Amino acid sequence: MRHLVATDGSALGDEAVRYAARHTVAFDGTLVIAHVLTPDSELIDGTIVLPGEEAAVEEGERILERARSVATDGDDADLAVETELLTGRPAEAITDFAAETDADAIYVGHRGLSEEREQVVGSVAKSVVDKAAVPVTVIR
């Protein structure tokens, strides 16, 4: 079994990783932890430019490594874990990746890093539920 958990690095994202890790261990599966990069883009002279792209990738990699340590902490130390940086609109990137990799389930946190982003990330969780072709668990 392949379980996909999406995280934004928030405390609730960590809870989603822990929950998904416990379920993945129970099914003797592989946990795939994904983070979606959404750098701000600008249109300069007709070309789309992603300022801070390198910094966004570095931050995404840091989030994934931290999530890996959360997933393999304690009883889940023998868990097979893969990580993946995705790009695009978060809900679409998550559900497309789940379909492409034959994920059996998706786990997402209900809300994200800040009060302002909570509404956005909350809408991401809802959109993942709406778009996914596999079961989705939303962690509160």
DSSP file (Angstrom, degrees, kcal/mol; ACC not computed):
  #  RESIDUE AA STRUCTURE BP1 BP2  ACC     N-H-->O    O-->H-N    N-H-->O    O-->H-N    TCO  KAPPA ALPHA  PHI   PSI    X-CA   Y-CA   Z-CA
    1    1 A M              0   0    0      0, 0.0    29,-2.9     0, 0.0     2,-0.5   0.000 360.0 360.0 360.0 141.9    0.0    0.0    0.0
    2    2 A R  E     -a   30   0A   0    100,-0.3   102,-3.6    27,-0.2   103,-1.0  -0.974 360.0-169.8-117.6 120.3    1.1    3.5   -0.8
    3    3 A H  E     -ab  31 105A   0     27,-2.6    29,-3.3    -2,-0.5     2,-0.5  -0.932   7.5-153.6-111.0 134.0   -0.2    6.3    1.4
    4    4 A L  E     -ab  32 106A   0    101,-2.7   103,-2.5    -2,-0.5     2,-0.4  -0.910  10.7-175.4-107.8 127.8    0.3    9.9    0.5
    5    5 A V  E     -ab  33 107A   0     27,-2.8    29,-2.8    -2,-0.5     2,-0.4  -0.992  11.3-152.9-122.7 130.5    0.4   12.7    3.1
    6    6 A A  E     -ab  34 108A   0    101,-2.3   103,-0.5    -2,-0.4     2,-0.3  -0.850  17.7-178.0-101.4 135.4    0.7   16.3    2.1
    7    7 A T        -     0   0    0     27,-2.6    29,-0.3    -2,-0.4   105,-0.1  -0.975  30.0-168.3-134.7 148.7    2.2   18.7    4.6
    8    8 A D        -     0   0    0     -2,-0.3     3,-0.1    27,-0.1   105,-0.1   0.286  61.1-100.7-111.1   5.7    2.9   22.5    4.7
    9    9 A G  S    S+     0   0    0      1,-0.3   103,-0.0    54,-0.1     2,-0.0   0.449  80.7 132.1  89.7   1.0    5.2   22.2    7.7
   10   10 A S  S  > S-     0   0    0      1,-0.1     4,-2.2   101,-0.1    -1,-0.3  -0.276  74.1-104.5 -79.4 169.7    2.6   23.4   10.2
   11   11 A A  H  > S+     0   0    0      1,-0.2     4,-1.9     2,-0.2     5,-0.1   0.893 125.7  49.0 -60.6 -40.2    1.8   21.6   13.5
   12   12 A L  H  > S+     0   0    0      2,-0.2     4,-2.2     1,-0.2    -1,-0.2   0.840 107.0  55.6 -70.1 -31.9   -1.4   20.2   12.0
   13   13 A G  H  > S+     0   0    0      2,-0.2     4,-2.1     1,-0.2    -2,-0.2   0.903 106.6  51.0 -62.3 -41.1    0.7   19.1    9.0
   14   14 A D  H  X S+     0   0    0     -4,-2.2     4,-2.7     2,-0.2    -2,-0.2   0.897 108.2  52.0 -61.9 -40.6    2.9   17.2   11.5
   15   15 A E  H  X S+     0   0    0     -4,-1.9     4,-2.7     1,-0.2    -2,-0.2   0.899 108.1  51.1 -63.2 -39.7   -0.2   15.6   13.0
   16   16 A A  H  X S+     0   0    0     -4,-2.2     4,-2.7     2,-0.2    -1,-0.2   0.906 110.3  49.8 -62.9 -40.7   -1.3   14.5    9.6
   17   17 A V  H  X S+     0   0    0     -4,-2.1     4,-2.6     2,-0.2    -2,-0.2   0.937 111.9  47.5 -63.0 -47.0    2.1   12.9    9.0
   18   18 A R  H  X S+     0   0    0     -4,-2.7     4,-2.3     2,-0.2    -2,-0.2   0.936 114.4  46.7 -58.7 -47.5    2.0   11.1   12.4
   19   19 A Y  H  X S+     0   0    0     -4,-2.7     4,-2.0     1,-0.2    -2,-0.2   0.930 113.9  46.9 -62.2 -47.2   -1.5    9.8   11.7
   20   20 A A  H  X S+     0   0    0     -4,-2.7     4,-2.7    -5,-0.2    -1,-0.2   0.882 109.9  54.8 -63.5 -38.0   -0.6    8.7    8.2
   21   21 A A  H  X S+     0   0    0     -4,-2.6     4,-2.6    -5,-0.2     5,-0.2   0.928 107.4  49.4 -61.9 -45.5    2.6    7.0    9.5
   22   22 A R  H  X S+     0   0    0     -4,-2.3     4,-1.8     1,-0.2    -1,-0.2   0.914 114.3  45.4 -60.1 -42.9    0.6    4.9   12.0
   23   23 A H  H  X S+     0   0    0     -4,-2.0     4,-1.2     2,-0.2    -1,-0.2   0.890 112.0  51.0 -68.5 -38.9   -1.9    3.8    9.3
   24   24 A T  H  <>S+     0   0    0     -4,-2.7     5,-2.6     1,-0.2     3,-0.3   0.903 109.2  50.6 -66.9 -40.9    0.9    3.1    6.8
   25   25 A V  H ><5S+     0   0    0     -4,-2.6     3,-1.5     1,-0.2    -1,-0.2   0.908 106.4  56.1 -61.2 -41.7    2.8    0.9    9.4
   26   26 A A  H 3<5S+     0   0    0     -4,-1.8    -1,-0.2     1,-0.3    -2,-0.2   0.812 113.1  40.7 -61.4 -30.3   -0.5   -1.0   10.1
   27   27 A F  T 3<5S-     0   0    0     -4,-1.2    -1,-0.3    -3,-0.3    -2,-0.2   0.308 109.9-123.1 -99.5   7.7   -0.8   -1.9    6.4
   28   28 A D  T < 5 +     0   0    0     -3,-1.5    -3,-0.2    -4,-0.2     2,-0.1   0.917  67.7 135.5  50.6  48.8    3.0   -2.5    6.0
   29   29 A G      < -     0   0    0     -5,-2.6    51,-0.7    -6,-0.1     2,-0.4  -0.294  59.2 -90.8-112.4-165.6    3.1    0.1    3.3
   30   30 A T  E     -ac   2  80A   0    -29,-2.9   -27,-2.6    -2,-0.1     2,-0.6  -0.938  28.9-144.9-113.4 133.7    5.1    3.0    2.1
   31   31 A L  E     -ac   3  81A   0     49,-2.9    51,-2.6    -2,-0.4     2,-0.6  -0.878   9.7-162.8 -99.7 125.5    4.4    6.5    3.2
   32   32 A V  E     -ac   4  82A   0    -29,-3.3   -27,-2.8    -2,-0.6     2,-0.6  -0.943   5.5-160.0-108.0 119.0    5.0    9.2    0.6
   33   33 A I  E     -ac   5  83A   0     49,-3.0    51,-2.2    -2,-0.6     2,-0.4  -0.878  13.1-172.3-101.6 124.3    5.3   12.7    2.1
   34   34 A A  E     -ac   6  84A   0    -29,-2.8   -27,-2.6    -2,-0.6     2,-0.4  -0.896  14.9-170.3-120.2 146.6    4.7   15.6   -0.3
   35   35 A H  E     - c   0  85A   0     49,-2.0    51,-2.9    -2,-0.4     2,-0.6  -0.999  19.5-138.5-130.9 133.8    5.0   19.3    0.0
   36   36 A V  E     - c   0  86A   0     -2,-0.4     2,-0.4   -29,-0.3    51,-0.2  -0.829  11.4-144.3 -98.5 120.6    3.7   21.6   -2.7
   37   37 A L  E     + c   0  87A   0     49,-3.8    51,-1.0    -2,-0.6    20,-0.1  -0.681  22.0 173.9 -79.2 128.9    5.9   24.5   -3.7
   38   38 A T        +     0   0    0     -2,-0.4    -1,-0.1    49,-0.2     3,-0.1  -0.470   9.2 179.3-133.2  63.7    3.8   27.6   -4.5
   39   39 A P        -     0   0    0      0, 0.0     2,-0.2     0, 0.0    13,-0.1  -0.319  37.9-101.4 -64.6 149.3    6.4   30.4   -5.1
   40   40 A D        -     0   0    0     11,-0.3     2,-0.3    10,-0.1    13,-0.1  -0.495  40.2-149.8 -69.0 136.7    5.0   33.8   -6.0
   41   41 A S        -     0   0    0     -2,-0.2     2,-0.3     9,-0.2     9,-0.2  -0.814  10.8-164.9-111.0 153.2    5.3   34.5   -9.7
   42   42 A E  E     -E   49   0B   0      7,-2.7     7,-3.2    -2,-0.3     2,-0.7  -0.959  20.7-129.3-131.2 150.6    5.7   37.8  -11.5
   43   43 A L  E     +E   48   0B   0     -2,-0.3     2,-0.5     5,-0.2     5,-0.2  -0.900  32.5 175.1-101.4 111.6    5.3   38.7  -15.1
   44   44 A I  E >   -E   47   0B   0      3,-2.9     3,-1.9    -2,-0.7    -2,-0.0  -0.969  69.7 -21.8-122.4 117.9    8.4   40.6  -16.3
   45   45 A D  T 3  S-     0   0    0     -2,-0.5    -1,-0.1     1,-0.3     3,-0.1   0.867 126.9 -51.9  51.8  41.3    8.8   41.6  -19.9
   46   46 A G  T 3  S+     0   0    0      1,-0.2     2,-0.4    -3,-0.0    -1,-0.3   0.508 118.4 108.8  78.9   4.1    6.3   38.9  -20.9
   47   47 A T  E <  S-E   44   0B   0     -3,-1.9    -3,-2.9     2,-0.0     2,-0.5  -0.936  70.2-124.8-116.7 135.9    8.1   36.2  -19.1
   48   48 A I  E     -E   43   0B   0     -2,-0.4     2,-0.4    -5,-0.2    -5,-0.2  -0.665  31.7-170.2 -78.1 126.2    6.9   34.5  -15.9
   49   49 A V  E     -E   42   0B   0     -7,-3.2    -7,-2.7    -2,-0.5    -2,-0.0  -0.948  17.4-151.0-119.7 138.1    9.6   34.8  -13.2
   50   50 A L    >   -     0   0    0     -2,-0.4     3,-1.4    -9,-0.2    -9,-0.2  -0.808  17.6-156.1-108.9  90.1    9.6   32.9   -9.9
   51   51 A P  T 3  S+     0   0    0      0, 0.0   -11,-0.3     0, 0.0    -2,-0.0  -0.404  79.2  16.6 -65.7 139.3   11.5   35.2   -7.5
   52   52 A G  T 3> S+     0   0    0     -2,-0.1     4,-2.6   -13,-0.1     5,-0.2   0.704  79.2 143.8  75.0  18.3   12.9   33.2   -4.6
   53   53 A E  H <> S+     0   0    0     -3,-1.4     4,-2.3     1,-0.2     5,-0.2   0.913  71.7  49.3 -58.4 -44.3   12.5   29.9   -6.4
   54   54 A E  H  > S+     0   0    0      1,-0.2     4,-2.4     2,-0.2    -1,-0.2   0.912 111.7  49.0 -62.0 -42.5   15.8   28.5   -4.9
   55   55 A A  H  > S+     0   0    0      1,-0.2     4,-2.5     2,-0.2    -1,-0.2   0.883 109.6  52.6 -64.4 -38.3   14.7   29.6   -1.4
   56   56 A A  H  X S+     0   0    0     -4,-2.6     4,-2.5     2,-0.2    -2,-0.2   0.902 110.0  48.0 -64.5 -41.0   11.3   28.0   -1.9
   57   57 A V  H  X S+     0   0    0     -4,-2.3     4,-2.6     2,-0.2    -2,-0.2   0.924 111.8  49.6 -65.0 -44.4   12.9   24.7   -2.9
   58   58 A E  H  X S+     0   0    0     -4,-2.4     4,-2.1     1,-0.2    -2,-0.2   0.918 112.6  47.1 -60.4 -43.8   15.3   24.8    0.1
   59   59 A E  H  X S+     0   0    0     -4,-2.5     4,-2.5     2,-0.2    -1,-0.2   0.905 111.4  51.7 -64.8 -41.6   12.4   25.5    2.4
   60   60 A G  H  X S+     0   0    0     -4,-2.5     4,-2.3     1,-0.2    -2,-0.2   0.903 109.8  49.0 -61.3 -41.9   10.4   22.7    0.8
   61   61 A E  H  X S+     0   0    0     -4,-2.6     4,-2.3     2,-0.2    -1,-0.2   0.879 110.4  51.2 -65.5 -37.7   13.2   20.3    1.3
   62   62 A R  H  X S+     0   0    0     -4,-2.1     4,-2.3     2,-0.2    -2,-0.2   0.917 109.7  49.9 -64.0 -43.2   13.6   21.4    4.9
   63   63 A I  H  X S+     0   0    0     -4,-2.5     4,-2.4     1,-0.2    -2,-0.2   0.912 111.5  48.9 -61.1 -43.3    9.9   20.8    5.5
   64   64 A L  H  X S+     0   0    0     -4,-2.3     4,-2.4     2,-0.2    -2,-0.2   0.900 110.6  49.3 -66.3 -40.7   10.1   17.3    3.9
   65   65 A E  H  X S+     0   0    0     -4,-2.3     4,-1.9     2,-0.2    -1,-0.2   0.900 112.3  48.6 -66.1 -39.1   13.1   16.3    6.0
   66   66 A R  H  X S+     0   0    0     -4,-2.3     4,-2.0     2,-0.2    -2,-0.2   0.918 111.6  49.7 -64.8 -42.0   11.4   17.5    9.2
   67   67 A A  H  X S+     0   0    0     -4,-2.4     4,-2.5     1,-0.2    -2,-0.2   0.877 106.9  55.8 -64.4 -37.3    8.3   15.5    8.2
   68   68 A R  H  X S+     0   0    0     -4,-2.4     4,-1.8     1,-0.2    -1,-0.2   0.920 108.4  47.8 -59.8 -43.2   10.4   12.4    7.6
   69   69 A S  H  < S+     0   0    0     -4,-1.9     4,-0.3     1,-0.2    -1,-0.2   0.870 110.8  51.3 -68.0 -35.0   11.7   12.6   11.1
   70   70 A V  H >< S+     0   0    0     -4,-2.0     3,-0.8     1,-0.2    -1,-0.2   0.906 111.0  49.3 -63.9 -41.5    8.2   13.1   12.5
   71   71 A A  H 3< S+     0   0    0     -4,-2.5    -2,-0.2     1,-0.2    -1,-0.2   0.837 115.3  41.6 -68.4 -33.4    7.0   10.0   10.5
   72   72 A T  T 3< S+     0   0    0     -4,-1.8     2,-0.3    -5,-0.2    -1,-0.2   0.263  86.4 119.1-102.4  12.7    9.8    7.8   11.7
   73   73 A D  S X  S-     0   0    0     -3,-0.8     3,-1.1    -4,-0.3     2,-0.2  -0.590  79.4 -23.2 -77.7 136.2    9.9    8.9   15.3
   74   74 A G  G >  S+     0   0    0     -2,-0.3     3,-1.3     1,-0.2    -3,-0.0  -0.450 133.0   7.7  74.0-129.5    9.2    6.2   18.0
   75   75 A D  G 3  S+     0   0    0      1,-0.3     3,-0.4    -2,-0.2    -1,-0.2   0.637 125.5  61.3 -67.0 -16.2    7.2    3.1   17.0
   76   76 A D  G X   +     0   0    0     -3,-1.1     3,-1.8     1,-0.2    -1,-0.3   0.109  65.2 118.5 -99.2  22.1    7.2    4.0   13.3
   77   77 A A  T <  S+     0   0    0     -3,-1.3    -1,-0.2     1,-0.3    -2,-0.1   0.770  73.8  51.9 -62.2 -28.0   11.1    3.9   13.0
   78   78 A D  T 3  S+     0   0    0     -3,-0.4    -1,-0.3     2,-0.1     2,-0.1   0.346  81.6 128.4 -90.7   7.0   11.0    1.0   10.4
   79   79 A L    <   -     0   0    0     -3,-1.8     2,-0.6    -8,-0.1   -49,-0.1  -0.393  63.2-124.1 -66.4 133.8    8.5    2.8    8.1
   80   80 A A  E     -c   30   0A   0    -51,-0.7   -49,-2.9    -2,-0.1     2,-0.4  -0.709  37.9-174.2 -77.3 121.6    9.4    3.1    4.5
   81   81 A V  E     -c   31   0A   0     -2,-0.6     2,-0.3   -51,-0.2   -49,-0.2  -0.970  15.8-179.2-126.9 134.0    9.3    6.8    3.6
   82   82 A E  E     -c   32   0A   0    -51,-2.6   -49,-3.0    -2,-0.4     2,-0.3  -0.918  13.6-151.5-120.7 153.2    9.6    8.7    0.4
   83   83 A T  E     -c   33   0A   0     -2,-0.3     2,-0.3   -51,-0.2   -49,-0.2  -0.934  10.6-174.0-126.2 153.1    9.5   12.4   -0.1
   84   84 A E  E     -c   34   0A   0    -51,-2.2   -49,-2.0    -2,-0.3     2,-0.5  -0.972  18.0-147.4-149.5 128.3    8.4   14.5   -3.0
   85   85 A L  E     -c   35   0A   0     -2,-0.3     2,-0.3   -51,-0.2   -49,-0.2  -0.853  26.8-171.8 -90.9 127.7    8.4   18.2   -3.8
   86   86 A L  E     -c   36   0A   0    -51,-2.9   -49,-3.8    -2,-0.5     2,-0.3  -0.758   8.2-151.5-114.3 162.6    5.4   19.1   -6.1
   87   87 A T  E     +c   37   0A   0     -2,-0.3     2,-0.2   -51,-0.2   -49,-0.2  -0.931  48.1  44.4-130.8 158.6    4.5   22.3   -7.8
   88   88 A G  S    S-     0   0    0    -51,-1.0    -2,-0.1    -2,-0.3     3,-0.0  -0.698 100.6  -9.7 114.6-164.2    1.3   23.9   -8.9
   89   89 A R  S  > S-     0   0    0     -2,-0.2     4,-3.1     1,-0.1     5,-0.3  -0.607  71.5-128.3 -71.7 127.3   -2.0   24.5   -7.3
   90   90 A P  H  > S+     0   0    0      0, 0.0     4,-2.6     0, 0.0     5,-0.2   0.861 101.1  45.1 -52.5 -50.8   -1.9   22.4   -4.1
   91   91 A A  H  > S+     0   0    0      1,-0.2     4,-2.4     2,-0.2     5,-0.2   0.919 118.3  43.9 -62.5 -43.0   -5.1   20.4   -4.4
   92   92 A E  H  > S+     0   0    0      2,-0.2     4,-2.8     1,-0.2     5,-0.3   0.912 113.3  51.0 -67.6 -42.1   -4.5   19.6   -8.1
   93   93 A A  H  X S+     0   0    0     -4,-3.1     4,-2.1     2,-0.2    -2,-0.2   0.915 113.4  46.0 -61.4 -42.4   -0.8   18.8   -7.5
   94   94 A I  H  X S+     0   0    0     -4,-2.6     4,-2.3    -5,-0.3    -2,-0.2   0.947 117.1  41.5 -66.6 -49.9   -1.7   16.4   -4.6
   95   95 A T  H  X S+     0   0    0     -4,-2.4     4,-2.1    -5,-0.2    38,-0.2   0.877 115.3  50.3 -70.7 -36.4   -4.5   14.6   -6.4
   96   96 A D  H  X S+     0   0    0     -4,-2.8     4,-2.7    -5,-0.2    -1,-0.2   0.930 112.3  47.7 -64.0 -44.3   -2.6   14.4   -9.7
   97   97 A F  H  X S+     0   0    0     -4,-2.1     4,-2.0    -5,-0.3    -2,-0.2   0.902 109.8  53.2 -63.6 -41.0    0.4   13.0   -7.9
   98   98 A A  H  <>S+     0   0    0     -4,-2.3     5,-2.6     1,-0.2     4,-0.3   0.916 112.5  44.8 -59.6 -42.8   -1.7   10.5   -6.0
   99   99 A A  H ><5S+     0   0    0     -4,-2.1     3,-1.0     1,-0.2    -2,-0.2   0.916 112.7  50.5 -67.6 -43.3   -3.2    9.3   -9.3
  100  100 A E  H 3<5S+     0   0    0     -4,-2.7    -1,-0.2     1,-0.2    -2,-0.2   0.815 117.0  40.0 -64.7 -31.1    0.1    9.1  -11.1
  101  101 A T  T 3<5S-     0   0    0     -4,-2.0    -1,-0.2    -5,-0.2    -2,-0.2   0.273 109.2-117.8-104.8   9.9    1.8    7.1   -8.3
  102  102 A D  T < 5 -     0   0    0     -3,-1.0  -100,-0.3    -4,-0.3    -3,-0.2   0.882  42.5-173.2  56.2  42.4   -1.2    4.8   -7.6
  103  103 A A      < -     0   0    0     -5,-2.6  -100,-0.2    -6,-0.2    -1,-0.2  -0.404  19.9-152.6 -64.2 142.9   -1.6    6.0   -4.0
  104  104 A D  S    S+     0   0    0   -102,-3.6     2,-0.3     1,-0.3  -101,-0.2   0.651  74.5   5.8 -91.3 -18.3   -4.2    4.0   -2.0
  105  105 A A  E     -b    3   0A   0   -103,-1.0  -101,-2.7    29,-0.2     2,-0.4  -0.983  61.8-142.3-160.8 155.9   -5.1    6.9    0.3
  106  106 A I  E     -bd   4 136A   0     29,-2.3    31,-2.8    -2,-0.3     2,-0.4  -0.978  10.8-165.2-125.7 139.6   -4.4   10.6    0.9
  107  107 A Y  E     +bd   5 137A   0   -103,-2.5  -101,-2.3    -2,-0.4     2,-0.3  -0.988  14.5 168.6-123.2 133.8   -4.0   12.4    4.3
  108  108 A V  E     -bd   6 138A   0     29,-2.3    31,-3.0    -2,-0.4     2,-0.2  -0.985  33.9-112.5-141.4 152.0   -4.1   16.1    4.7
  109  109 A G  E     - d   0 139A   0   -103,-0.5    31,-0.2    -2,-0.3    16,-0.1  -0.530  22.4-131.2 -78.7 152.6   -4.3   18.6    7.5
  110  110 A H  S    S+     0   0    0     29,-2.6     2,-0.3    -2,-0.2    15,-0.3   0.869  85.6  15.2 -72.1 -37.4   -7.5   20.6    7.9
  111  111 A R  S    S-     0   0    0     28,-0.3     7,-0.1     1,-0.1   -99,-0.1  -0.873  72.3-139.1-137.8 167.9   -5.7   23.9    8.3
  112  112 A G        -     0   0    0      2,-0.3  -100,-0.2    -2,-0.3     6,-0.1   0.008  41.5 -53.4-114.7-146.4   -2.3   25.4    7.8
  113  113 A L  S    S+     0   0    0      4,-0.1     2,-0.3  -103,-0.1  -102,-0.1   0.843 104.3  20.2 -71.6 -41.7    0.4   27.7    9.1
  114  114 A S  S  > S-     0   0    0      1,-0.1     4,-2.3  -104,-0.0    -2,-0.3  -0.835  76.5-107.9-131.3 165.2   -1.3   31.0    9.8
  115  115 A E  H  > S+     0   0    0     -2,-0.3     4,-0.8     1,-0.2    -1,-0.1   0.905 121.3  48.7 -57.9 -42.1   -4.7   32.4   10.4
  116  116 A E  H  > S+     0   0    0      1,-0.2     4,-0.7     2,-0.2     3,-0.4   0.923 116.1  42.6 -64.3 -43.6   -4.7   34.0    6.9
  117  117 A R  H  > S+     0   0    0      1,-0.2     4,-3.6     2,-0.2     5,-0.4   0.713  96.6  79.7 -76.4 -19.9   -3.5   30.8    5.3
  118  118 A E  H  X S+     0   0    0     -4,-2.3     4,-3.0     1,-0.2    -1,-0.2   0.903  93.7  47.6 -55.8 -42.7   -5.9   28.7    7.3
  119  119 A Q  H  X S+     0   0    0     -4,-0.8     4,-1.7    -3,-0.4    -1,-0.2   0.897 114.9  46.4 -66.1 -38.2   -8.8   29.5    5.1
  120  120 A V  H  X S+     0   0    0     -4,-0.7     4,-1.6     2,-0.2    -2,-0.2   0.950 116.2  43.2 -67.0 -49.9   -6.7   28.8    2.0
  121  121 A V  H  X S+     0   0    0     -4,-3.6     4,-2.5     1,-0.2    -2,-0.2   0.885 110.8  56.5 -66.7 -37.0   -5.4   25.5    3.3
  122  122 A G  H  X S+     0   0    0     -4,-3.0     4,-1.9    -5,-0.4    -1,-0.2   0.896 107.6  48.7 -58.1 -39.2   -8.8   24.6    4.6
  123  123 A S  H  X S+     0   0    0     -4,-1.7     4,-2.4     2,-0.2    -1,-0.2   0.815 107.0  56.8 -70.9 -28.4  -10.1   25.1    1.0
  124  124 A V  H  X S+     0   0    0     -4,-1.6     4,-2.7     2,-0.2    -2,-0.2   0.939 106.2  49.3 -64.3 -46.8   -7.2   22.9   -0.2
  125  125 A A  H  X S+     0   0    0     -4,-2.5     4,-2.2   -15,-0.3    -2,-0.2   0.923 112.6  47.6 -58.5 -44.3   -8.3   20.1    2.0
  126  126 A K  H  X S+     0   0    0     -4,-1.9     4,-2.2     1,-0.2    -1,-0.2   0.913 112.0  49.6 -63.0 -42.1  -11.8   20.4    0.8
  127  127 A S  H  X S+     0   0    0     -4,-2.4     4,-2.4     2,-0.2     5,-0.2   0.873 108.0  53.4 -66.0 -36.8  -10.6   20.5   -2.8
  128  128 A V  H  X S+     0   0    0     -4,-2.7     4,-2.4     2,-0.2    -1,-0.2   0.933 109.4  49.1 -61.9 -44.7   -8.5   17.4   -2.3
  129  129 A V  H  < S+     0   0    0     -4,-2.2    -2,-0.2     1,-0.2    -1,-0.2   0.918 114.1  46.4 -58.8 -43.6  -11.6   15.6   -1.0
  130  130 A D  H  < S+     0   0    0     -4,-2.2    -1,-0.2     1,-0.2    -2,-0.2   0.848 120.8  36.2 -67.8 -35.5  -13.6   16.7   -4.0
  131  131 A K  H  < S+     0   0    0     -4,-2.4    -2,-0.2    -5,-0.1    -1,-0.2   0.702  91.2 104.9 -94.3 -21.9  -10.9   15.9   -6.6
  132  132 A A     <  -     0   0    0     -4,-2.4     4,-0.1    -5,-0.2   -37,-0.1  -0.267  50.8-160.1 -70.9 147.1   -9.4   12.7   -5.3
  133  133 A A  S    S+     0   0    0    -38,-0.2    -1,-0.1     2,-0.1    -4,-0.1   0.362  78.9  56.3-100.6   1.2  -10.1    9.2   -6.7
  134  134 A V  S    S-     0   0    0      1,-0.1   -29,-0.2    -5,-0.0   -30,-0.1  -0.819 105.1 -71.2-125.9 166.3   -9.0    7.5   -3.5
  135  135 A P        -     0   0    0      0, 0.0   -29,-2.3     0, 0.0     2,-0.4  -0.305  47.4-155.8 -59.2 141.4  -10.1    7.8    0.1
  136  136 A V  E     -d  106   0A   0    -31,-0.2     2,-0.5    -4,-0.1   -29,-0.2  -0.979   6.1-159.8-122.3 130.7   -9.0   11.1    1.8
  137  137 A T  E     -d  107   0A   0    -31,-2.8   -29,-2.3    -2,-0.4     2,-0.6  -0.955   7.3-157.3-109.9 123.5   -8.5   11.5    5.6
  138  138 A V  E     -d  108   0A   0     -2,-0.5     2,-0.5   -31,-0.2   -29,-0.2  -0.894  11.7-145.2-102.7 122.6   -8.6   15.1    6.8
  139  139 A I  E      d  109   0A   0    -31,-3.0   -29,-2.6    -2,-0.6   -28,-0.3  -0.754 360.0 360.0 -94.5 128.5   -6.8   15.6   10.1
  140  140 A R              0   0    0     -2,-0.5    -1,-0.1   -31,-0.2   -31,-0.1   0.355 360.0 360.0-106.3 360.0   -8.2   18.1   12.6
